[in-house]
């Protein structure tokens, strides 16, 4: 039996929009304010704790939204509890959630037809991601869904890929710090999804875009937004080599022809 050849995908910001920012967090904020009887920015507290854990390399704990919320509620003296997965399930309906491009299912099917096994490799816990994937019709395309609490590791730690047997040929995602770095660390072909490319870059082959000065500047700015370059000095003018993608796509539709060159 030949070993599987995987193409792995990030989910949020790459293939789909989840309901957290627009619906889940606002519902949590309203509930907490009601229990306290006063306005309170619990979402800022949650995001702050999330970012603190990321800086500490605690990639699994950083995405345990239920755990972080329970700790914060305890500090506030709130006895009520919130089940975030249930809130996600409630809001996992279009247009609260959506595919980022209508052609996503067709592209995934085309990759399957080329003989690749597809896996979702996400830092979101399974209980938060599965309802959205099911509602959008994505789940059927993935032979595996790898999440931090199941793998015991989170992106960009290559250990998150341990549950996948065979070879990870390419990883596709919209974050340099998580997705591109993961692929480069584990020797997979790194594909950076960067929608809204300037016309100057759209005319360039996806494999050559990252060599372009304009693309490198776009990547540097993206990395800064991700929190990687905290100051303008101390190397902030250069993108670390681990964060440089091997290919850049402006639309998911560029992917099937791109991976043709990976077949061997």
C-alpha positions in Angstrom: 0.0 0.0 0.0 1.4 3.4 -1.0 1.7 6.0 1.7 -0.7 8.9 1.8 0.5 12.2 0.4 -1.2 15.0 2.3 -2.1 18.5 1.5 -3.1 20.2 4.8 -5.1 23.3 5.3 -5.7 26.0 7.9 -9.4 26.8 8.2 -10.1 30.2 9.7 -9.0 33.0 7.3 -8.0 30.4 4.7 -11.1 28.5 3.8 -13.9 29.9 6.0 -15.1 32.6 8.3 -16.1 31.4 11.8 -18.7 33.1 14.0 -16.4 34.0 16.9 -15.8 37.7 16.3 -19.2 38.6 15.0 -21.4 36.5 17.2 -19.9 34.3 19.8 -17.7 36.9 21.6 -20.5 39.5 21.6 -22.9 37.0 23.2 -20.4 36.1 25.9 -19.8 39.8 26.5 -23.5 40.5 26.9 -23.9 37.6 29.3 -21.0 38.7 31.5 -22.1 42.3 31.6 -25.6 41.2 32.6 -24.2 39.0 35.5 -22.0 41.8 36.7 -24.7 44.5 36.3 -22.2 46.8 34.6 -20.2 47.0 31.3 -17.1 44.9 31.3 -14.8 44.0 28.4 -14.5 40.3 28.9 -13.5 39.9 25.3 -10.4 42.1 25.7 -9.5 40.0 28.8 -9.9 36.8 26.8 -7.9 37.9 23.9 -5.2 39.3 26.2 -4.9 35.9 27.9 -4.9 34.2 24.5 -2.0 36.3 23.3 -0.1 35.9 26.5 -0.2 32.1 26.2 0.9 32.3 22.6 3.9 34.4 23.5 4.7 31.7 26.1 4.5 29.0 23.4 1.5 27.4 25.1 -0.2 26.8 21.8 -2.7 24.2 23.0 -3.8 26.2 26.1 -4.0 29.4 24.0 -7.0 28.1 22.1 -8.9 26.6 25.1 -11.5 29.4 25.1 -13.7 27.6 27.5 -10.9 27.1 30.0 -9.7 30.7 29.7 -13.3 32.0 30.2 -13.9 29.8 33.2 -10.8 31.2 34.9 -11.8 34.8 34.2 -15.3 34.2 35.4 -13.9 32.7 38.6 -11.7 35.8 39.2 -14.8 38.0 38.7 -16.7 36.0 41.3 -19.3 34.9 38.7 -20.7 31.5 39.4 -22.6 31.0 36.2 -20.9 29.1 33.4 -20.8 29.4 29.6 -20.4 26.5 27.1 -18.8 28.2 24.2 -19.2 25.2 21.9 -23.0 25.4 22.3 -22.9 29.1 21.3 -20.8 28.3 18.3 -23.3 25.6 17.3 -26.1 28.1 17.6 -24.4 30.6 15.3 -23.0 28.1 12.8 -25.4 29.1 10.1 -24.9 31.3 7.0 -24.5 34.2 6.7 -22.9 34.3 10.2 -20.4 31.8 8.8 -19.3 31.5 5.2 -16.8 30.1 2.8 -14.2 32.7 1.9 -14.4 31.8 -1.7 -17.3 30.0 -3.5 -14.9 27.8 -5.3 -13.4 26.2 -2.2 -15.3 22.9 -2.5 -14.4 22.5 -6.2 -10.7 23.1 -5.4 -10.7 20.6 -2.6 -12.4 18.1 -4.9 -9.9 18.8 -7.7 -7.0 18.1 -5.3 -8.6 14.8 -4.2 -8.9 13.9 -7.9 -5.2 14.4 -8.2 -4.7 11.7 -5.6 -3.9 13.8 -2.5 -5.4 13.1 0.9 -6.6 16.3 2.5 -6.5 17.3 6.2 -7.5 20.3 8.1 -4.7 21.4 10.5 -6.1 24.1 12.7 -5.3 25.7 16.1 -9.0 25.8 16.8 -10.4 23.0 19.1 -12.4 20.4 17.3 -15.6 21.2 19.2 -15.4 24.8 17.9 -14.5 23.9 14.3 -16.6 20.9 13.5 -20.0 22.6 13.6 -18.8 25.3 11.2 -17.2 22.8 8.8 -20.3 20.7 8.8 -22.6 23.6 8.1 -20.4 24.8 5.2 -20.1 21.4 3.7 -16.3 21.2 4.2 -16.1 18.2 6.5 -16.7 15.7 3.8 -13.5 16.7 2.0 -11.1 16.0 4.8 -9.7 12.6 5.7 -8.4 14.0 8.9 -9.0 17.0 11.2 -6.0 17.8 13.4 -6.6 20.1 16.3 -4.3 21.1 19.3 -6.2 19.3 22.1 -6.1 16.0 20.0 -2.5 16.3 18.8 -1.1 17.7 22.0 0.6 20.5 20.0 -0.4 23.6 18.1 0.9 25.4 15.0 3.8 26.2 14.3 5.1 23.2 16.3 5.7 20.4 13.7 4.5 17.9 16.4 0.9 18.9 15.4 1.4 16.8 12.3 2.3 13.6 14.1 -1.2 12.2 13.8 -0.9 12.1 10.0 0.8 9.1 8.6 2.6 9.4 5.2 4.0 12.6 3.8 2.8 16.1 4.2 3.5 17.5 0.8 2.1 21.0 1.3 0.5 23.2 3.9 -1.8 26.1 2.9 -2.7 28.9 5.3 -3.1 32.7 5.8 -0.7 33.2 8.7 3.0 33.5 8.4 3.8 32.8 12.0 1.6 29.7 12.2 1.1 28.2 8.7 4.1 29.2 6.7 6.5 28.6 9.6 4.9 25.2 10.3 5.4 24.1 6.7 8.9 25.3 6.4 9.9 23.7 9.7 8.6 20.3 8.7 9.9 20.4 5.1 6.5 20.7 3.4 5.8 23.1 0.6 4.6 26.4 2.2 1.6 28.1 0.5 0.6 31.5 1.8 -2.9 32.6 1.1 -2.8 36.4 0.6 -6.1 37.7 -0.9 -6.2 41.1 -2.5 -2.8 40.9 -4.2 -1.8 44.1 -6.1 -2.1 43.7 -9.9 1.7 43.8 -10.1 1.9 40.6 -8.1 -1.0 38.8 -9.7 0.9 38.8 -13.0 3.8 36.9 -11.3 4.0 33.1 -11.0 2.9 32.0 -7.5 6.2 30.3 -6.9 8.1 33.5 -7.7 5.9 36.0 -5.8 7.8 35.8 -2.5 11.0 36.9 -4.3 9.4 40.1 -5.3 10.3 43.2 -3.2 6.6 44.2 -2.9 5.5 40.8 -1.7 8.3 40.8 0.9 7.1 44.1 2.1 3.5 42.8 2.3 4.7 39.8 4.2 6.7 42.0 6.6 3.6 44.1 7.4 1.5 40.9 7.8 4.1 39.5 10.3 4.0 42.8 12.2 0.2 42.5 12.5 0.6 39.0 13.7 2.8 40.3 16.5 6.1 39.0 15.3 8.0 42.3 14.9 7.3 44.3 18.1 9.7 47.1 17.4 10.9 49.0 14.3 14.5 48.2 15.2 16.2 44.9 16.0 15.7 43.1 12.8 12.2 44.3 12.1 13.2 45.3 8.6 13.8 41.7 7.5 11.4 38.8 7.4 12.9 35.7 9.1 13.7 33.0 6.6 11.3 30.5 8.3 8.4 32.9 7.5 9.1 33.2 3.8 6.6 31.2 1.8 7.6 29.0 -1.1 4.4 30.1 -3.0 1.9 32.9 -2.6 -1.7 32.5 -3.9 -4.2 35.4 -4.2 -7.1 33.0 -4.6 -7.7 29.4 -3.7 -8.3 28.7 -7.4 -4.6 29.0 -8.1 -3.9 26.0 -5.9 -4.6 23.0 -8.2 -2.2 24.0 -11.0 0.4 25.0 -8.4 0.5 21.6 -6.8 0.9 19.9 -10.2 4.6 20.6 -9.9 4.7 18.7 -6.6 3.7 15.4 -8.1 6.4 12.8 -8.3 
